[in-house]
């Protein structure tokens, strides 16, 4: 099998496609089926049963009042993962708003009546977002992004979103909505399944994806950023696969990430070493980007036969086992 290199993509969703190199036009879902743990990382691949664990999207349209369940609710009920997510604000107009969680404790009757009257937002914490801010949205916490906000959303790969402005969807979600008062969170908790970190560099930085437990995504923010792969044989010859330059996301005026794909690259777990360098233009080269990766991945569930064998060894003494 041909060695996999950084993937320039039109987004990180199962349907996203590679834009350059020998894997061009292959969907990310098909690439995971082919490269498995070499792409996602063995632990990530096993725990998420071969599915893409997160999505990364560029958004600039106002949304619904949305809430999602956690894994414990979503898996048995809907056969899908739950959804925790983070938002990174790229830009926001002066009068724009985000609403997250409730200002005071509510009852199921309160929120039902608010849904019917269309006044749920009046009960929620309203925030004026600023460029560079991050917001963590827990499962069960409702939120809405208003007009004039452009942001990156990193979220668990799950379709379990409910618009609680619609009464029928609210009724479906009532038992997992957090009706207690909550403050907006700007930092992901330690137990979050993924990390989204803003990194600023003024000189080349070397990272080793294969020393982590997952793949990595790089979302460029300003100036040009270049990535060069190094494998066990040293630097390979320069090609579309081994050397990629990312433009600034702010130079993309389109409404869709697919029209500005050169700002997003997925780094397979199998890559031993990667050098990230800032643009060399000007006297003080610099660039900044979002680094996104998985963490806190639980051990994959054991097969029933393995559990029975362990139980047998635990219950018997050495003589009986022989």
N, C-alpha and C positions, 0 to 999 in steps of 0.2 A: 504494500500500500504506500502511495506517495506521501511524503511528509507534509503535515499540515502547517500552515503559516498564519500570521494575523489576517483576519477576515474583515475587509472593508464591506460594511453592510448598509442597507437602507433602513435600519432600525434593528432592534432586538426583540423580535416576536417569532413564533414558529414559522410564520410565512415570509419573514425577511429573507432577502436573497443576497448572495455574494456579488459584488460589483466588478471585481477584477480578478486576474490570475486564472489558474487552471480550474478553479472551482466556480468560476463566474456563472451566474444564473441558477446555481443550486440553492434550494431553500435551507434555512437553518435547521428545520426539522429533519430534512434528509441528511444533512451533514452530521447531526447528532446520531442518527441511525447508523451512519458509516463509521464515524470516528469515536463514538461512545465516550468512555472515560478519558481518552486522549484529548478530547475537546473540552468536556465539562469538568473533568477531574473524577477519579474513580468513586470517591465517597459521594459526591454530588450526583453522579450518574446513578449510583445504586439507590440512594435514598429517594430520589425523585423518579425512580423507575423509568429512566430514559427520557423523561420530559424536560423541556427547558424550564428552569425553576423561576426565572424572573423575566420581566419585560422592561425595556427602556424606550420611552417615547418622548418626543417633543410635542408640546401641546400649547395652543394659544387661543382656544375657543372656550367660552364660558361653559360650565358643566352643570349637571343636576345636583341636587342635595343627595349625596351618595353615601351609603354605608355598606360594609362588607363583613362577613362572619370570619371567625378564626378557623384554624385547621380542625379543631375538635368538633365544631359544628358543621363545617362545610363537607368534610370527607364522608361521614355516614349519611348525611342528608342529600347532598348534591353530587357526590362522587368526584369532587374537585377540591383542590387546596383552598384554604381561606386566603385572605389578602391583607398584608400589611404593606405600607407604601411610604415613600419619601418624595417630597417635592423640592426641587432646587429652582429658585426664582432667577430667570435670566434677565427679565425686565418687567417693569410694572408702571402703568400710568399713575399719576398723582392721586386720582380719585378712585383707583381700583381697590377691590376688597377680596379677602378670603374669609370664609366662615368655618370654624372648627369647634366641635363639641358644644355643649350647652352651658349657659351662664349660671343656671341654677338647676337643682333637682327637679325632674318632671315625672309624671306618672304616665302609664300607657294611655290613659284617657286623655291627658293633656296633649300628648303628641298626636293622637288620632284626631282630636278636634282641630289642632293646628294644621294638620294635613288637609282636612276638609276645607278650612277657611283660607288656606294658602299663606299662612303666617309663621311657618316654622323658622325662617331666617331670623325673625325678631327674638327668638329664644336662644340664638347661638352667639358664640364669641366672634366678633367682627374684627379683622386685622387688616391694616394697610400694609401689604407686602413691599419689601424693598429688594433690589437687585443683590444677589449673593446670599440671601436668607434661605434656610432650609426648614422644612416642616415635616415632622414625623406623624403619620396618621395610623393610629392603632386600629386593629379590627374592632368593630362595634362602635367606633366614634364616627358620627356623620360629619361630612365636610362639603363645602362647595367653593369652587374657584370662579370669581366673577369676571367681567369683561376687562380687557386691557392688561391681562397677565400672560406672560410667555414663560413657560417653565418646562423643566425636565421631570418626568415622573418615572421613578423606579419602583416596581411593585411585583409582588408574587404573581406568577403567571396563572391567573384564574379568571373565569368569567363571572364570578359571584359578586356582582355589583347590584345594589338595589337603590332605586330612586324613591326616597321616602316622601318626596313631594307628590307622588302618585299613591293614592290611598290603598289600592290593592297590593302594591309592592311593600308599602309600610306594614300592612297586616302580616305579610310573609316574614318580615324582618323584625317584628316587635320583640321576639324573645331573645334576640342577641344584640339589640341596640343598647348602648350604654346610656341610660337615662339620667345618670348622676352628673352633677356639675363637674366640669373638667377644664383645666388650663391648656392652651395650645402648647405643644412640645416642639422644641427647635432642634433637639438632638435625639438620634435613635438610641434606644436603651441597649444595654450590653447584650441582651438576649435576642436582639434582632437577627434575622437570618441572613442579612446582607449588610454591606457597608457602602456608603456613598461619600467619598472624601474629595474635597477640593484641594488640588496640589498646585503650587506655583513653583516654577523652576527658573533659574538663571544660568544653569550649566547642565550638561548631560547627566542623566540619572539612570542607573542600571537597576533593574528589578529581575527577579527570578520567579516567574509564575509557577514553575513546577515545585517550588518550596512551600506553596500554599495548598489549600485543599480544593481550590476551584479555578475556573477560568477567570478572566478579568476583562472589563470593558473600559475603554478610554473615550471620553466625550470631550472634545476640545472646546475651549471657551474663548480664548483670545490669542491673537498672533498665530503664526504657523508653528506646528509641532511635528517633528519627524520621529519615526520609530524605525529602528533597525534590529533585525533578529540576529542572534549569534547562537550557533549550535555547537556540538562537541568538536566539530572540525574547524571551528573558527568562523569568521564572517563568510557567509556565502556570497556568490556573485550578486551584484545589485540587480533586482528584478521587482516586478509589481508585488510579488509575494514577500520579499525579504526587506524592502525599504518602502515606507509609506509616509507621505506628508499630509497632515491634516490642516485644513484652513480653519479660520475662526468661525464659530457659529454665528457671530454677529454680522458676518458678511453675507449670510443667507437671509434674504428678505422673503422667502417663500413661507407659506403657511404650513408646509408639510416637511417632515424630516426626509422623506424620500427624494425631495428635490435638492437637498443639500447633504448627501450621504457622506461626503468626505470628512465630516466632523466626528464620525463614530466608527470605532474599530473594536473587534472582539479578539482578545488574545487567548488562544487555546492553552489549556493547562500543560500540554505536552512540551511547550517551548521552554528551553533551559535558561535562556538569558535574553533580555530585551533592553536596548538602550533608547531612552526617550530624551530628545534634545529640543531646546527652544529655537525659535527662528533666529538666524544669524544676521538679520537686518538691523541696522542701527548700531549705536555705540554700546547699548545695554540690552543684549538679547534676553528675552524672557517669554514665557508662555504659561498659561494655566489651563488645567483640565480637571474633569471629574474622573476619579478612579473608582470603579464599581466592581465588587466581588462578593462571593458568598462566604459566610462564616457561621459558626455555631451549628453546623450540620449534625443532627443526631445520627447515631449508628443505624444502618439499615435494619429493618425487622428481620429476625432470624426465621429461617424456614422451620416448619413443624418438625421435620426429621432431626434437624440440628438440636432443637430444644429438647426433644425426647432423649437424644443421645446424651446431652449434658445432664439431664435429670437422672438418667440411669447411672452415669459415672458418679454423680453426687451421692446417690442413695446407697450404693454398694461399696463394700470395702475392697482392698486390693485383691484378696484371695478369691472373693466371689467374682470379681471382674475377670480375673484370669480364667 
